[in-house]
Amino acid sequence: MILDKLFAFIDRLSPGLRKVIINTTWLFADKILQLGVGLLVGLWVARYLQPERFGLLNYAMATAGLFAPVASFGLKSIAIRDLSRDSSNKEEILGTVFVLKNIGSLIALFLTVGTVILLNPTEPYTQLLVGIAAFVSLFQPFETIDFWFQSQVQSKYTVMSANSAYLIMSIVKIILINLRASLIAFSWMMATESALRALGLVIVYQVNGNQILRWRFSGKLAVEMLQQSWPLILSEFMIFIYMQIDQIMMKQLSSAEELGLYAAAVKVSGLWYFVPLAIVGSVFPSIVKAKDIGETVYNDRLQKLLYLMAVISYAVAIPVTLFAEPIVNILYGKNYLGAAPSLAVLIWAGLFVCVGSARSTWLITEGLLNLSAATTAVGAVVNIILNLILIPRYGGLGAGIATLIAQMAASYVAHAFYPETRKMFWMQTKAIFMIGIIKEIRQFLSTK
């Protein structure tokens, strides 16, 4: 009975919505493949390196990612939005974004190297690890191609190129493990994978009848984009602070081994984040178009998206909390059992990651990017303060508690204090506490 209604519902979908579903399916396929291979290879790498060296590798990645928002210049959502609305000017949009991202990548590289030298002046090995990891930023400008395919709801092309690079490097990592390779070799793998991914994007773009050489830079458009994107740059930086700064602070306030245990918990807790990101990424263009249709349709789509995000979050968080210790034991082994308490706490941050990702589409569509930076700044400040208090006392568990509270503050609670975002606060509240979701389910099941 229910299946019949579901199939009947799918049959009545508009071509545009079907396109969204197909695109989401491709994104899911991409992440599921990476999840499967990543679990196998990533866990193998973690077991091989053991907590201390695994902690150093994650410290290198976290430090290299500290200035990733500078490399991206916050242009992703703006580029996708503009390309979704009018693709006739794609060469100028893509060319301008590409040049800006190249400038940002160079700035990010120098800032990363300077930061690791400042934080670890007597640790040349750590400096080398971070320096190698920082080379990833030099290949980020080629993500501009991905923006085009996302705007056209054609993510299958970027999925194919990304997975090719991912599979090749996974095989190389297995070879390195069997060769008993050094930690430096595994650090180089991150930069190499980014280079292969960039090459794949160029190939699929050209094969599909596009030409990168037609891209052109516009100084006027660059200024317009940067005027819109600076709040996103700040927002993305603040997001990193309350999502990743704990790993940097863990190394400085505790030890590399404790960081290795905590990093294991972080990786497991975030394994499923591709689900909300894939859904929101595919739905984003339709949300933008719904704004032009009317407020009723627009609000209805947003609320349904928030409900879906909350349901998915609870379905993941509850069982992981109950079985955190056996999950860690099965995945990482007995040497990582100390990660279980952190995992039981961190998994709940996913609820606010989900409703926060849905919130981002609303802020962009409404032109409230400045408030995005403001709310994420709240989370960043909360996270740093709580990390300073809790990490010295409770180690990874303290960092997990700080991350959860900071995520909740930035993605949800902060909206209550701004008149412009109070509407989103109440929509998120309905989703988090499942207010009205029974009515939505009944309406769906009663559809003939």
N, C-alpha and C positions, 0 to 999 in steps of 0.2 A: 504493500500500500504506500509506504513512505517512499520506496524506490520509484514507484510509478509517478508520484508527484514530483520527485527530484528530476526524473527524465523529462517530464512534461515542462518543468520549469526551464531546463536547459534548452529545450526545443524553441522556446519563446524568446530566448535571449537575442538582443540586437547584435548585428555583425560587429559593432564596436566592442561590446562587452565580451563577445566570444573571443575577439582578438586579445583582449586583456587576459582572459583565462588561459589562452594558449601561451601567451608571453609569460605568465606566472608559472605555468607548467614547465617551460624551458628553464626558468630561473630555479625552480625547485629541483629539476633534474640536475642542473649544474651543482647546486649546493649538496644534494644528496650524494652525488658521485664524490665530491670533495670531502663530504662528511665520512663516507665509507673508507675511502683511500686515506684521508687525513687521520682518521682514528687509528687505522692499522699502522701507518708509517709514523705518525706523530707519537703514538704510544711507544712504539719501538725505539724511536729516538730518545724519548724521555727516560725509558728504562735503561738504555745504553749510557746516557750521560749521567744519570743519577741526580738527586736533588740539587747539589751544589752547582755543577756545571750547567744543568738545566736552568737554574736560577740566573746564572750569568748570561746565558743565551737570551732569556726573556728580558733581562735588564737591558741588553743591547737593543732588542726590538722596541722596547718601551721608550728608551731614550731617543732612538732614531725617529720614533713616531711622535715625539713631543712637538715637533714643528711641522708635522704633516699638514695642519691647517694653513700654514703659510705657503706650502708647496701647491695646495689646491686652490688657494685664494677664494674659497667659498663659492666657486663658480658653478658647481655641478647642477644644483637645483635651478639656478637662474638660466643656465644654458638650456636645460631640458624644457623648462617652462617656455622660453622664447621660441625654441625649435618646434614645440608642440603647437604653439599658436600660429606660427607662420614659418614654414620651412623654405620659403622661396629665397631667403637671404642666408642660407645655411653656410655658404663658403665664408662669408664675412664673420658670422658668429663663431664658427669653428676655428677659423684662423686667428681671430682675436683671443679666444679662450686659450688656444695652444701657445701663443706667444706669452701671454700673462702667466700661464702655468710653468713655462720654462724659466721665467724670471723668478717666480716663487720657489721653484725647486732648487735653484742655485743658492738663494738666500737661506732656505731651510738646511741645506747641506753645511754651510759655514756656521750657522747657529748651532747645529747639533754637535759639530766637532768642538766648537768653543765651550759648549755646556759640559760635555763629558770631561774635558781637560780641567775645567773649573771644579767639578764635583769630585773628580778622582785624580788629583794631581800626581799622586805617587803610584798609580796603577796603570802602567803602560799597556798591559795585556787587555784590561777593560777598555781602555781608550781605543785600541786597535779593533776590538770586537764591535764597538759602537760605530767607529768610522766606516767599517765595511758595511754594516747594516744601513748606514745613512745613504749609501749609493742608490738605494731603492728609489729615493726621491727623484733622481735624474730621469727615471723612466715614467714618472707619473703623468707628464704632459700628454702621453699617448692615450690616456683615459678619455681624452676629448672625443675620440672616435666612439667610445662606448656611450657617450652622451647622445650622439646622433641616433644610434640604434635604439636607445631607451625612449627617446622622444617619439620614435616611429613605432614603438611597441614591437620591436624586432630583436629581442635580446638573444635569440637563438644563435646569431652570428658571433656575438662576443662570448657566449657560453662555449661554443666549439673551440675558439681560439684559446680561451683561458684554460679549458680542461686539457687541451693538448700540452700546454706548458706545465700544468700541474702534474699530469701523469708522467711526463719526462723527468721532472725534478724529483718526483717521488721515487722513481726507479733509481735515480742517482743517489738519493739519500740511503736507500737500502744497500747499495753498493758501498757507500762510505761506512755504514755500520759494520759491514762484513770485513772491510779493510781496516777497521779500528781507527778511523780517521780522527783528527783533532777537532776541537771545538771551533777553531778558525775556519775549517772547511765547511762546517754546517752554517756558519755565519755567511759565507760567500754564496751559499745556495739561495738565500733570500734575494740578493741582488740579481743573480742569474735568472731566477724564475721571473722576476719583474721584466728583465730584458726580453725573455722569450715571449712573455705575455704581450709586450708592446709590439714585437714583430708580428705576432699572430693577428693583432688588431689591425695593423697596417695592411696585411694580406687580405683579410676578409672585407675591409673597406674598399680596397681596389677591385677585388673580384666581383663585388656587387655593383659595379658600374660607377663608382665614385673616384674622384681624383684628389689626393691631398695637395698636389701642386696648384690646384685652383683656389686653395684657401688664401685669404688675404686679410691682412691686419687693418683694423680701423681704430685710429687713436680716439675718435669721438665715442665709438662704441665701448672702447676699453674704459674710458673715464666713466661712462654711464654704468657699466657693469660693476666697476670697483665701488662706485657710490652706493650701489645696492648691496654689494657683497661684503662690505666691511663688517656689518653686524654678524654675518654668517661666519666670517673668519674668526671673529672673537668668540662666537657661539661654539664653533667646532673646537677651538682651543680650550674653551671651558669644559666642553664635553670630554675632551681628552683628560683634562685635569681630574674630573671626578670619576672617569672610567679607568685611567691608566696610571695616574700619578702615584697611586698606592704602591705599584711595583717598583717605581724609582725610589720612593721613600722607604720601602721595605729594605732595600739594599743598603741605604744610608743609615737607617735607624736600627736594623736588626742584622741579618746575615744573608749571604747568597743561598745557603741551604734552606732557610725559612722562606725565602723568596721562591725557591724551586717548588716547595710544597704548596705555597699559595698560588703560584702560576698554574700548577696542575688543576687546582680547584677552579680558577678563573676560566681555563680552557674548557672544562667540562660544563660549567654553568653557561657558557656562551655558545656551545655547540649548535644550539637550535635557533640562534638569533637570525639565521638566514630566512627563517619562516616569515616573521613580520616584515623584514626588510624586502623580501621578494614580493610579498603581497602589496605593501605600500608603494613600492617602486612601480609595480604594474598598474595600480589603481590611480596613481598620482595624476596622469593626464586626464582621466575621466573626472576626477575631482575638480580640476581646473575648468573643464568644460561645463560641469554642473553649475558652477558659479554663474555662468552666462545664461543658463536655462532658467534658474529661479532659486530663491532662497530655500523653498520647501524641499526641492529635490536635493539641493546642496547639503542642507543640514541632515536630511535623512540618510544620505550616503555616508556622511561623516560619522553619524551615530552608529550605523551598522558596522562600519569599519572598526570603531572603538570597541563595540561589543565583541566582535570577532577576535580582536587582539587580546582582550581580557580572558575570553574562554580558552584560547590557546595557551595563555600564560599559566592559568590554574591547572590545566591538564598536564603541564610539564612540571611545575613547581611542587605540587603535592607529593607525587610518587618519589621524586628525587630527594626531597626532604626526609621522607621516611626510610629510604634505602641508601643514604649518602655513603655510609662506610663500606657496605658490600660493593657499591658501584666503583669507588676508588680502588678497592682491593682488586677487583676484576680487571680494571683498566690499567692501573699503574703498578700494582704489586704492593707488598707489605711495607716497602721503604717509603711509600707515599701516604700511608694511612693517616698521618697527621693533617692531611688536606681535607678530610671528611667534614669536620666542624665548619670550616670556611665554606665548603660547597653547600651545606645545608642552609647557610645564610645567603650566600651570593645568588642562589637560584631564584630567590624572590625579587632580586633587582630586575629580572626579566619582565615582570609585570609592568614596571614603570618604563622600561625600554620600549615595550610594545605600545603602550598608550602614548608614550612620548614620540615615537616614530610617526604615529597617526597624527599627532598634534602638529608635527613639523609641516605636513602638507597644508594644514589650515593656516599656519602662520605665513607661509610663503604665498598662498593664494590671497590672503587678506592684506598682504603687504605690511606685516607686522614683524619684519625681521629684526628690528632693533630690540623688540621685547624678547625675541629668542635669545639674544645675547644676554639680556638682563636676567632671565630666568636661569640660564645655564651658569651664569656667574655666581648665583646663589648656591647652586650645587657644588661648584668648584671650591668656594670659600668654606662651605660646610665640610667638604671632604678633607681638605688640608688640615683644618682645625682638629677634626676627629681623628685623623691619622696620627697627628702629633701626640694626641692624648692616648689613643688606644694601641697603636703598634708597639711602643716600648713595653706595655703591660701584657698584651694578649697576642702579639705577633699577627699571624695570618687571620685569626678569628676577628681581631680588632679591626684589621683592614677591611674585612668582609662586611662588618657592621657599618663601618664608615661609608663604604661604597653604597650599600643599600639605602641608608638614610639620605645620602647626597643625591642619589638617583631619584628618590621619592620627592625630595625638596625641589629639584630642578625641573623634573618632567611633570609634576602634578601640583604640589602644595603652593609653589610660587605663583601660580596662575590666579590664585584667590586674591592676591594683593594688588593686582593691576586691573583697572576697570575694563580695559580692552580685551583681556584674556579671561575674564570671569565666566564668560559664556562657555569657553572650552573647559574650565575647571568643573562646571556642573555637568557637562557632557561626559567628561572623564569619570566623575563621581558615579554617574549612572552606570557606566561600564564596569568600573572596579567593583561596585557593590551589586552589580547585576540588576539594577532597578529598571524594570520595564522589559527585560529580555524575554520573559515568558510570553508577553504579548507579541513580541516579534516572532517567536517560534510558532505560536498559534496561527499567526497570519500566514506564515510560510506554509505550514502544514494544511491550512484550509484552502490554499490556492488550487484551483481546479485546472 
